[in-house]
Amino acid sequence: MFAYKNQQLQVENLPLLELAQQYGTPLFVYSYAQLHRAFHAYQTPAQAAGALIAYSVKANGNRALLQLLAQWGAGFDIVSGGELQRVLLAGGAANKVIFSGVGKSDGEMRAALQVGIKCFNVESIDELDQLNAIAQELNMRAPISLRINPNIDAKTHPYISTGLAENKFGIAHTAALSAYQYAQQLPHLDIVGIDCHIGSQILELQPLLDATDRVLDLCAELQSLGIHLAHIDIGGGVGIPYRAQENSPAVTDFVTQVTQRIKARQAQAQVIFEPGRSIVGASAVLLSQTRVRKLGQQKNFLIIDAAMNDLMRPSLYQAYHHISAVQQRDDEPEHIYEVVGPICETGDTLGNERALAVKLGDVLALHDVGAYGMSMSSNYNTRPRAAEILVKGDQVTVIRERETIQTLLKNERALPLHNW
């Protein structure tokens, strides 16, 4: 959905250079067609198997994008009360919401119970007690699954690995049976499922299948104890190829193989997937204008107006995003640049050793930023966050206004210095 035409990089039918000129930079630009394609790659085989695709809101919680996903039939995986409010405001169905996370507050639990969410993914014994007490206070019963940590190596970056014994997430596989038996004794909880999530950006299918098998083994043991599960939640989706040489498993193969594996052993259980990155990741680019070129003896620096506050992943994870000039040039020599932002941190690097032929004022596109781009952005250095637009064919809709200094300061209060 992002391709060159007459040496101009386009999104659907529109040149990105024109969008940058009209809406300014930094600018997140989303492709409706790419988002639709990526979601339905999951939804089509899932619907055929009666499975639920619960989009992971933390990847990108823009209200307009959530509206589209809700319209297309998505459920939602949330990790905070704020994300619950976003989903409901976007028209998401409460009974398709899964509430994950290791530290839910009393208020968040109370709000989720009152609107009737599908399930809480519980991650500790303490949380079982906490949720049971809140449900008792409301004279309700809370639907729960336990998030089991299967100790499976997802072969991904350690910061986004969630399924090893050393990670903070979930209940240890070895403690699962006793945890379920404890939950069964609590009078205001209904056990409805089991959950597993081993990490993000997984580019091999086998760890996901191994985790599925380990969960199914647990289901059989639970069944022998009289604990029957209505759903099996296998967690996130597959990764996406950020680099040209990377390959990711086909989504259809992933959904089909997992559902077939589960249905062969637990025919009555609904299957739930919680993809985020692979639905929204490739749907967006971040446009940024070049500000300064510093050609040095050891390194060349290309300073642009986007920074680590706009796209945290390269600084946080050393993550790779392809960077391209939106206007291909034959009148400028190519240099190898460190692409950096203007923030006062050495770690404010968006790309290492990138070959680019650019002039000052040219616009660059940082690719595959739809997931964990805007959702992880900040106001560090008092930088207003970028605008977001959605493109469908030749139609453009602003789905987030650019912040201003005034919006950043509106909740701050000056001291009455005459009293100090």
C-alpha positions as CSV (number, residue, x, y, z in Angstrom):
1,M,0.0,0.0,0.0
2,F,3.1,2.2,0.2
3,A,4.9,2.1,-3.2
4,Y,6.9,4.4,-5.6
5,K,5.2,5.9,-8.6
6,N,7.2,8.2,-10.9
7,Q,9.9,8.4,-8.2
8,Q,7.4,9.5,-5.6
9,L,6.4,7.3,-2.6
10,Q,2.7,7.0,-2.4
11,V,0.1,5.7,0.1
12,E,-2.8,4.2,-1.8
13,N,-3.5,7.0,-4.4
14,L,-1.7,9.9,-2.8
15,P,1.9,11.1,-2.8
16,L,3.4,11.2,0.7
17,L,5.3,14.4,-0.1
18,E,2.0,16.2,-0.7
19,L,0.6,14.9,2.6
20,A,3.7,16.1,4.4
21,Q,3.4,19.5,2.9
22,Q,-0.3,19.8,3.7
23,Y,-0.3,18.3,7.3
24,G,3.2,19.0,8.4
25,T,5.8,16.7,10.0
26,P,6.3,14.6,12.0
27,L,3.2,12.8,10.7
28,F,1.8,9.3,11.1
29,V,0.1,8.2,7.9
30,Y,-2.1,5.1,7.9
31,S,-3.4,3.1,5.0
32,Y,-7.0,1.9,5.3
33,A,-6.4,-0.8,2.7
34,Q,-3.4,-2.3,4.5
35,L,-5.3,-2.3,7.9
36,H,-8.3,-4.0,6.3
37,R,-6.1,-6.6,4.6
38,A,-4.1,-7.4,7.7
39,F,-7.2,-7.7,10.0
40,H,-9.1,-9.9,7.5
41,A,-6.1,-12.2,7.1
42,Y,-6.9,-13.2,10.7
43,Q,-10.7,-12.7,10.6
44,T,-11.5,-14.9,7.6
45,P,-10.0,-18.2,8.9
46,A,-11.0,-17.4,12.4
47,Q,-14.6,-16.9,11.6
48,A,-14.6,-20.2,9.7
49,A,-13.4,-21.9,12.9
50,G,-15.6,-19.9,15.3
51,A,-12.6,-18.2,16.8
52,L,-12.4,-14.7,18.2
53,I,-9.8,-12.1,17.1
54,A,-9.3,-9.8,20.1
55,Y,-7.1,-7.0,18.8
56,S,-4.4,-5.9,21.3
57,V,-5.2,-2.3,22.0
58,K,-1.7,-1.5,23.4
59,A,-0.2,-1.8,19.9
60,N,-2.2,1.3,18.8
61,G,-5.3,2.6,20.5
62,N,-6.3,5.4,18.1
63,R,-10.1,5.7,18.4
64,A,-10.7,5.8,14.7
65,L,-8.7,2.6,14.1
66,L,-10.6,0.9,16.9
67,Q,-13.9,2.0,15.3
68,L,-12.9,0.3,12.1
69,L,-11.9,-2.9,13.8
70,A,-15.1,-3.0,15.9
71,Q,-17.1,-2.5,12.7
72,W,-15.3,-5.4,11.1
73,G,-16.1,-7.7,14.1
74,A,-13.0,-7.6,16.3
75,G,-12.9,-8.2,20.0
76,F,-10.3,-6.4,22.0
77,D,-7.5,-7.3,24.4
78,I,-6.9,-4.5,26.9
79,V,-4.4,-3.9,29.7
80,S,-5.9,-0.9,31.4
81,G,-9.1,0.9,32.3
82,G,-8.2,3.6,29.9
83,E,-8.0,1.1,27.1
84,L,-11.4,-0.2,28.1
85,Q,-12.9,3.3,27.8
86,R,-11.3,3.7,24.4
87,V,-12.8,0.5,23.2
88,L,-16.3,1.3,24.5
89,L,-16.1,4.9,23.0
90,A,-15.2,3.3,19.6
91,G,-18.2,1.1,19.7
92,G,-16.5,-2.1,20.7
93,A,-18.6,-4.8,22.4
94,A,-17.9,-5.2,26.1
95,N,-18.7,-8.9,25.8
96,K,-15.8,-9.3,23.4
97,V,-13.2,-7.7,25.7
98,I,-10.4,-9.6,27.4
99,F,-8.7,-7.8,30.2
100,S,-5.0,-8.8,30.6
101,G,-2.2,-7.2,32.7
102,V,-0.3,-8.0,35.8
103,G,-1.4,-5.0,38.0
104,K,-5.1,-4.3,37.6
105,S,-6.5,-1.8,40.1
106,D,-9.7,-2.2,42.1
107,G,-11.3,0.6,40.1
108,E,-10.3,-1.0,36.8
109,M,-11.7,-4.4,37.8
110,R,-14.9,-2.8,39.1
111,A,-15.5,-0.8,35.8
112,A,-14.8,-3.9,33.7
113,L,-17.2,-6.1,35.7
114,Q,-20.0,-3.5,35.6
115,V,-19.9,-3.2,31.8
116,G,-19.8,-7.0,31.4
117,I,-16.5,-7.9,29.7
118,K,-15.9,-11.4,28.4
119,C,-13.1,-12.4,30.6
120,F,-10.3,-11.3,33.0
121,N,-6.9,-12.9,32.2
122,V,-5.7,-13.4,35.8
123,E,-1.9,-13.4,36.4
124,S,-1.4,-14.2,40.1
125,I,-3.1,-15.7,43.2
126,D,-3.2,-12.2,44.7
127,E,-5.2,-11.1,41.7
128,L,-7.7,-14.0,42.2
129,D,-8.3,-12.8,45.7
130,Q,-8.6,-9.2,44.7
131,L,-11.1,-9.9,41.9
132,N,-13.2,-12.2,44.0
133,A,-13.5,-9.5,46.7
134,I,-14.5,-6.8,44.1
135,A,-17.1,-9.2,42.5
136,Q,-18.5,-9.9,46.0
137,E,-18.8,-6.2,46.7
138,L,-20.8,-5.8,43.5
139,N,-22.8,-9.0,44.1
140,M,-21.5,-10.4,40.8
141,R,-19.4,-13.3,39.5
142,A,-16.3,-12.5,37.5
143,P,-15.4,-14.6,34.4
144,I,-11.8,-15.6,34.6
145,S,-9.0,-17.4,32.8
146,L,-5.6,-17.9,34.2
147,R,-2.6,-16.7,32.1
148,I,-0.1,-19.5,32.2
149,N,3.6,-18.9,31.7
150,P,4.6,-22.0,29.7
151,N,8.4,-21.4,29.8
152,I,8.7,-21.4,26.0
153,D,11.4,-19.4,24.3
154,A,9.8,-17.2,21.7
155,K,13.3,-16.4,20.2
156,T,12.5,-12.7,20.3
157,H,14.0,-9.6,21.9
158,P,14.2,-10.1,25.7
159,Y,12.2,-6.9,26.4
160,I,9.2,-8.3,24.5
161,S,9.6,-11.9,25.6
162,T,6.7,-12.8,28.0
163,G,6.6,-16.6,28.2
164,L,9.8,-17.6,30.0
165,A,10.1,-18.5,33.7
166,E,12.2,-15.3,34.3
167,N,9.4,-13.0,33.0
168,K,6.9,-11.2,35.2
169,F,3.9,-12.4,33.3
170,G,1.5,-15.1,34.2
171,I,1.4,-18.1,36.6
172,A,4.1,-20.6,36.3
173,H,3.2,-23.7,34.3
174,T,4.2,-25.9,37.2
175,A,1.8,-24.0,39.5
176,A,-1.2,-23.9,37.1
177,L,-3.2,-26.9,38.5
178,S,-3.1,-25.7,42.1
179,A,-4.0,-22.1,41.0
180,Y,-7.0,-23.4,39.1
181,Q,-8.1,-25.5,42.1
182,Y,-7.8,-22.4,44.3
183,A,-9.8,-20.3,41.9
184,Q,-12.5,-23.0,41.9
185,Q,-13.0,-22.5,45.6
186,L,-13.6,-18.7,45.4
187,P,-17.4,-18.1,45.4
188,H,-17.5,-15.0,43.1
189,L,-15.3,-16.3,40.2
190,D,-16.4,-18.3,37.2
191,I,-13.6,-20.2,35.5
192,V,-14.2,-19.9,31.7
193,G,-10.8,-20.3,30.0
194,I,-7.0,-20.5,29.9
195,D,-4.6,-18.0,28.5
196,C,-1.0,-18.0,27.2
197,H,1.1,-15.3,25.7
198,I,4.8,-16.0,25.0
199,G,5.9,-12.7,23.4
200,S,5.8,-10.3,20.5
201,Q,7.5,-10.2,17.1
202,I,7.7,-14.0,16.7
203,L,9.0,-14.9,13.3
204,E,8.8,-18.7,13.7
205,L,5.6,-20.8,14.0
206,Q,7.1,-23.6,16.1
207,P,7.3,-21.8,19.5
208,L,3.6,-20.8,19.1
209,L,2.6,-24.4,18.3
210,D,4.8,-25.7,21.2
211,A,3.0,-23.3,23.6
212,T,-0.4,-24.4,22.2
213,D,0.5,-28.1,22.9
214,R,1.6,-27.2,26.4
215,V,-1.6,-25.4,27.1
216,L,-3.6,-28.3,25.7
217,D,-1.8,-30.8,28.0
218,L,-2.9,-28.6,30.9
219,C,-6.5,-28.5,29.7
220,A,-6.5,-32.3,29.7
221,E,-5.3,-32.4,33.3
222,L,-7.8,-29.8,34.3
223,Q,-10.6,-31.8,32.7
224,S,-9.6,-34.8,34.8
225,L,-10.1,-32.6,37.9
226,G,-13.6,-31.6,36.7
227,I,-12.5,-28.1,35.5
228,H,-13.9,-27.6,31.9
229,L,-12.9,-24.5,29.9
230,A,-15.1,-22.6,27.4
231,H,-12.2,-21.0,25.6
232,I,-8.5,-21.3,25.0
233,D,-6.7,-18.0,24.4
234,I,-3.4,-18.6,22.7
235,G,-2.2,-14.9,23.0
236,G,-0.6,-12.7,20.4
237,G,-0.2,-13.2,16.7
238,V,2.9,-13.6,14.5
239,G,5.6,-11.0,13.9
240,I,6.0,-8.8,10.8
241,P,9.1,-8.5,8.6
242,Y,10.7,-5.2,9.5
243,R,13.8,-6.0,7.4
244,A,13.8,-7.1,3.7
245,Q,15.5,-10.4,4.6
246,E,13.0,-11.3,7.3
247,N,10.1,-13.6,6.7
248,S,7.1,-14.1,9.0
249,P,4.7,-17.1,9.0
250,A,1.6,-16.7,6.9
251,V,-1.3,-15.6,9.2
252,T,-3.7,-18.1,7.6
253,D,-1.3,-20.9,8.3
254,F,-0.9,-19.8,11.9
255,V,-4.6,-19.4,12.6
256,T,-5.5,-22.7,10.8
257,Q,-2.8,-24.8,12.5
258,V,-3.5,-23.5,16.0
259,T,-7.3,-23.9,15.7
260,Q,-7.0,-27.4,14.2
261,R,-4.6,-28.4,17.0
262,I,-7.0,-27.1,19.6
263,K,-10.2,-28.5,18.1
264,A,-8.6,-32.0,17.7
265,R,-8.2,-32.2,21.5
266,Q,-10.8,-29.6,22.9
267,A,-13.5,-29.6,20.3
268,Q,-16.0,-27.5,22.3
269,A,-13.5,-24.7,23.2
270,Q,-13.6,-21.4,21.5
271,V,-10.2,-20.3,20.3
272,I,-9.1,-16.7,21.0
273,F,-6.2,-14.8,19.4
274,E,-4.8,-11.5,20.6
275,P,-2.8,-10.0,17.7
276,G,-1.8,-6.4,17.6
277,R,1.5,-5.7,15.7
278,S,0.6,-7.9,12.8
279,I,-2.7,-6.2,12.3
280,V,-1.6,-2.5,12.5
281,G,2.2,-2.6,12.2
282,A,2.6,-2.3,8.5
283,S,-0.3,0.1,8.1
284,A,1.6,3.3,8.8
285,V,4.7,5.3,8.0
286,L,6.1,8.2,10.0
287,L,7.0,11.2,7.8
288,S,9.8,13.4,8.9
289,Q,11.7,16.4,7.3
290,T,15.4,16.5,7.1
291,R,16.9,19.4,9.1
292,V,20.7,19.2,9.2
293,R,23.4,17.1,7.4
294,K,26.6,16.7,9.3
295,L,29.3,15.0,7.2
296,G,32.1,13.9,9.4
297,Q,35.3,11.9,9.3
298,Q,33.9,9.0,11.2
299,K,30.2,9.3,10.8
300,N,27.6,11.3,8.8
301,F,24.6,12.4,10.7
302,L,21.2,13.2,9.2
303,I,19.2,15.1,11.7
304,I,15.4,15.0,11.1
305,D,12.4,16.5,12.9
306,A,11.1,13.2,14.2
307,A,12.7,11.8,17.3
308,M,12.7,9.1,20.0
309,N,9.6,10.7,21.5
310,D,7.7,10.0,18.3
311,L,9.1,6.5,17.7
312,M,10.6,5.0,20.8
313,R,11.3,1.4,19.5
314,P,14.8,2.0,18.0
315,S,16.1,3.7,21.2
316,L,14.3,1.2,23.5
317,Y,14.8,-2.1,21.7
318,Q,17.4,-1.2,19.1
319,A,14.6,-2.0,16.7
320,Y,15.0,-1.7,13.0
321,H,12.6,0.4,10.8
322,H,13.3,0.8,7.1
323,I,13.8,4.4,6.1
324,S,13.3,5.7,2.6
325,A,13.2,9.1,0.9
326,V,9.7,9.9,-0.3
327,Q,11.2,11.6,-3.4
328,Q,13.9,9.6,-5.2
329,R,16.8,11.8,-6.3
330,D,19.2,11.6,-9.2
331,D,20.8,15.0,-8.5
332,E,22.3,14.2,-5.0
333,P,25.1,11.8,-4.0
334,E,24.2,8.9,-1.7
335,H,25.8,9.0,1.8
336,I,25.7,6.5,4.7
337,Y,24.0,8.3,7.5
338,E,23.1,7.9,11.2
339,V,19.5,9.1,11.1
340,V,18.9,10.9,14.4
341,G,16.4,13.2,16.0
342,P,16.9,16.6,17.7
343,I,16.4,15.4,21.2
344,C,19.3,15.9,23.7
345,E,20.1,12.2,24.1
346,T,22.7,10.2,22.3
347,G,20.2,7.4,22.2
348,D,17.9,9.5,20.0
349,T,18.8,7.4,16.9
350,L,16.2,6.2,14.5
351,G,18.4,4.4,12.0
352,N,22.0,3.3,11.8
353,E,24.1,3.3,8.6
354,R,21.4,4.1,6.2
355,A,22.2,4.8,2.5
356,L,20.2,7.9,1.5
357,A,20.4,10.6,-1.2
358,V,18.7,13.6,0.2
359,K,18.8,17.4,0.3
360,L,17.9,19.6,3.2
361,G,14.1,19.8,3.5
362,D,13.5,16.5,1.9
363,V,11.0,14.2,3.5
364,L,11.8,10.7,4.8
365,A,9.4,7.8,5.5
366,L,10.0,5.5,8.5
367,H,8.2,2.3,7.7
368,D,6.1,-0.2,9.7
369,V,5.4,2.2,12.6
370,G,1.7,1.5,13.0
371,A,2.3,-0.7,16.1
372,Y,4.1,0.8,19.2
373,G,4.7,4.1,17.3
374,M,2.1,6.7,18.5
375,S,1.1,4.4,21.4
376,M,4.6,4.7,23.0
377,S,5.2,8.3,22.1
378,S,5.8,11.0,24.7
379,N,6.4,14.7,25.2
380,Y,10.0,14.5,26.2
381,N,11.8,17.8,25.7
382,T,8.4,19.4,25.7
383,R,7.8,18.1,22.2
384,P,4.1,18.1,21.0
385,R,3.1,14.7,19.7
386,A,2.6,14.2,16.0
387,A,-0.6,14.3,14.0
388,E,-2.2,11.1,12.6
389,I,-4.1,10.8,9.3
390,L,-5.9,7.9,7.6
391,V,-5.8,7.5,3.8
392,K,-8.5,5.5,1.9
393,G,-8.0,5.7,-1.8
394,D,-7.6,9.5,-2.3
395,Q,-9.6,10.4,0.8
396,V,-7.7,11.8,3.9
397,T,-9.1,12.0,7.4
398,V,-7.3,13.5,10.4
399,I,-7.7,11.0,13.2
400,R,-5.5,12.8,15.7
401,E,-4.8,16.5,15.7
402,R,-1.2,17.6,16.2
403,E,-0.6,18.7,19.8
404,T,0.5,22.2,20.6
405,I,2.5,23.6,23.5
406,Q,-0.8,24.9,24.9
407,T,-2.3,21.4,25.1
408,L,0.9,20.2,26.9
409,L,0.6,22.9,29.5
410,K,-3.1,23.0,30.1
411,N,-3.0,20.7,33.1
412,E,0.0,22.4,34.8
413,R,-0.5,25.1,37.4
414,A,1.8,28.0,38.1
415,L,2.8,28.7,41.7
416,P,1.4,31.7,43.5
417,L,5.0,33.0,44.1
418,H,3.9,35.8,46.4
419,N,3.0,33.1,48.9
420,W,6.3,31.2,48.7
